[in-house]
């Protein structure tokens, strides 16, 4: 995996789309897929955290590794459920997401953030708002300050998708922190916000925020 390009800036044309738009009921499915091997190697790796300043906040999540190749969504969602005090397996999370009987083998299913909402609601957690696009940096900070991790869906430049958990920020340097459930990737990562929105490996395409509010 390659080191972050922390100085990378996003093209001005993309900056015009900074406000995420709330999706209507006919939101197109944006499923998460297992990352192609070439993309896994290209994904950013963990680096030493920036020095902690007053403008820094990180939630103490315990990022789970996904137990099946397509379960990035379940591992990320269940990480957030655990942050809110729930104790379920990823299989239970998957069953709840699809309205299946608890205790059945859910299978290596792909899912959207809407299915993640189903599981969180089943666990008694406010499932938040599912939106298309990325969140403004101010919104990310507001969510973290309120104690609400954010689940994100990213699109690999080579195709397919993956899900992460945003759990912190460093406003003094404009960075964000995220958890990655892919087993061979670093569990905890950070980079410039602009890098996370759009870089050579992936683009942030969908968001689930306001969880637990």
C-alpha positions in Angstrom: 0.0 0.0 0.0 1.3 3.5 -0.8 1.8 6.3 1.6 -0.7 9.2 1.7 -0.2 12.2 -0.6 -1.1 14.6 2.2 -0.6 17.7 0.0 -2.9 16.6 -2.7 -5.7 19.1 -3.5 -9.0 18.3 -5.2 -9.8 19.9 -8.5 -11.9 23.1 -8.2 -14.7 21.6 -10.2 -15.3 19.0 -7.6 -15.3 21.5 -4.8 -18.6 22.9 -6.3 -20.3 19.7 -5.3 -19.3 19.9 -1.6 -22.8 19.8 -0.2 -24.2 16.3 0.1 -27.7 16.1 -1.2 -30.3 14.1 0.8 -31.5 11.2 -1.3 -35.2 10.5 -2.1 -36.8 7.2 -1.8 -35.6 6.1 -5.2 -32.0 6.3 -4.2 -30.0 4.1 -6.6 -28.3 1.1 -4.9 -24.7 1.8 -4.2 -23.5 -1.6 -3.0 -20.1 -2.2 -1.5 -17.9 -4.8 -3.1 -14.7 -6.6 -2.1 -11.8 -4.5 -3.3 -9.8 -5.8 -6.2 -6.4 -7.0 -5.1 -4.6 -4.3 -7.1 -6.7 -1.7 -5.3 -6.1 -3.1 -1.9 -2.4 -2.7 -2.4 -2.9 0.9 -3.6 -5.1 1.9 -0.7 -3.5 4.4 1.8 -1.8 3.0 4.8 -1.8 4.2 8.4 0.7 6.9 9.2 1.8 8.4 12.5 -1.1 10.6 13.9 -0.6 14.3 13.7 0.1 16.0 17.1 -3.1 16.3 19.1 -4.3 19.9 19.4 -7.3 21.6 20.8 -8.9 21.4 17.4 -8.6 17.6 17.3 -11.1 15.0 18.3 -11.1 11.2 17.8 -13.8 8.9 19.0 -12.5 5.7 20.7 -14.1 3.2 18.3 -12.8 -0.3 18.0 -12.7 -0.9 14.3 -13.8 -4.4 13.3 -12.2 -6.4 10.5 -14.8 -7.7 8.1 -15.4 -11.5 8.4 -16.4 -12.0 4.8 -15.1 -10.4 1.6 -18.3 -8.4 1.0 -19.0 -7.5 4.6 -17.2 -4.1 4.8 -20.6 -2.6 5.3 -21.5 -5.0 8.2 -18.1 -4.6 9.9 -18.3 -0.8 9.6 -22.0 -0.7 10.8 -21.4 -3.1 13.6 -18.4 -1.0 14.7 -20.7 1.9 15.1 -23.3 -0.2 16.9 -20.6 -1.3 19.3 -19.7 2.4 19.9 -23.3 2.9 21.0 -23.0 0.0 23.4 -24.5 -2.9 21.4 -23.0 -6.3 21.4 -23.9 -8.2 18.2 -21.9 -10.3 15.7 -21.5 -9.3 12.1 -23.7 -12.1 11.1 -26.5 -10.8 13.4 -26.0 -7.4 11.8 -26.3 -8.9 8.4 -29.5 -10.8 9.3 -31.0 -7.6 10.8 -30.1 -5.6 7.7 -32.1 -7.9 5.4 -34.9 -8.7 7.8 -33.8 -12.3 8.1 -34.4 -14.6 11.1 -31.7 -14.1 13.7 -29.4 -17.1 14.0 -29.5 -18.0 10.3 -26.4 -17.9 8.2 -26.6 -14.5 6.4 -24.2 -15.3 3.6 -21.5 -13.1 2.0 -23.9 -10.5 0.9 -23.3 -7.0 -0.5 -25.3 -4.1 0.8 -26.0 -0.4 0.6 -26.1 2.1 3.5 -29.8 1.7 3.5 -29.4 -1.9 4.7 -27.0 -0.6 7.3 -29.8 1.7 8.5 -32.1 -1.3 8.8 -29.7 -3.1 11.1 -29.1 0.0 13.3 -32.8 0.6 13.6 -33.3 -3.0 14.6 -30.7 -2.5 17.4 -32.6 0.5 18.7 -30.2 3.1 17.4 -31.4 6.1 15.4 -30.2 5.0 11.9 -29.4 8.6 10.7 -29.7 10.0 7.3 -28.5 8.3 4.1 -27.2 10.8 1.5 -25.5 10.7 -1.9 -22.1 12.4 -2.0 -19.6 13.4 0.6 -20.2 15.6 3.7 -18.6 19.1 4.1 -15.8 19.2 6.6 -17.9 21.3 9.0 -20.5 18.6 9.0 -17.9 15.9 9.7 -16.6 17.9 12.6 -20.2 18.5 13.9 -20.9 14.8 13.8 -17.7 13.8 15.6 -18.2 16.6 18.2 -21.6 15.1 18.9 -20.2 11.6 19.4 -21.6 10.2 16.1 -19.3 8.2 13.9 -20.1 8.5 10.2 -20.2 5.5 7.8 -19.0 6.2 4.3 -19.1 4.4 1.0 -16.2 5.0 -1.4 -15.9 4.0 -5.0 -12.6 2.4 -6.2 -11.1 4.0 -9.2 -10.9 0.5 -10.8 -14.6 -0.2 -10.0 -16.5 -1.5 -7.1 -16.9 0.0 -3.6 -15.9 -0.2 0.0 -17.1 1.2 3.3 -15.3 3.0 6.1 -16.1 4.7 9.5 -15.1 8.3 10.0 -14.2 8.7 13.7 -12.2 11.9 14.1 -10.7 15.0 12.7 -7.8 17.4 13.2 -9.1 20.9 12.2 -5.6 22.5 12.6 -4.4 20.6 9.6 -7.7 19.8 7.9 -7.4 16.0 8.4 -9.9 13.3 8.9 -9.5 9.9 10.6 -11.2 6.7 9.4 -11.4 3.1 10.2 -11.0 0.5 7.4 -12.5 -3.0 7.9 -10.5 -4.8 5.1 -8.4 -7.4 7.1 -5.1 -6.7 5.4 -5.4 -2.9 5.5 -4.5 -0.7 8.5 -7.4 -0.5 10.8 -7.0 3.2 11.7 -6.0 5.8 9.1 -5.8 9.6 8.6 -5.3 12.0 5.7 -6.2 15.4 4.4 -10.0 15.8 4.1 -9.6 16.8 0.4 -7.6 13.6 -0.2 -10.3 11.5 1.4 -13.0 13.1 -0.7 -11.2 12.2 -4.0 -7.8 10.6 -4.7 -6.2 8.3 -7.2 -7.5 5.2 -5.4 -11.1 6.1 -4.4 -13.8 8.7 -4.3 -16.3 9.3 -1.5 -19.7 8.7 -3.0 -22.3 8.1 -0.2 -22.7 8.9 3.5 -24.7 7.8 6.5 -24.6 10.5 9.3 -26.7 11.6 12.3 -26.5 8.0 13.6 -27.6 7.8 17.2 -28.8 11.5 17.3 
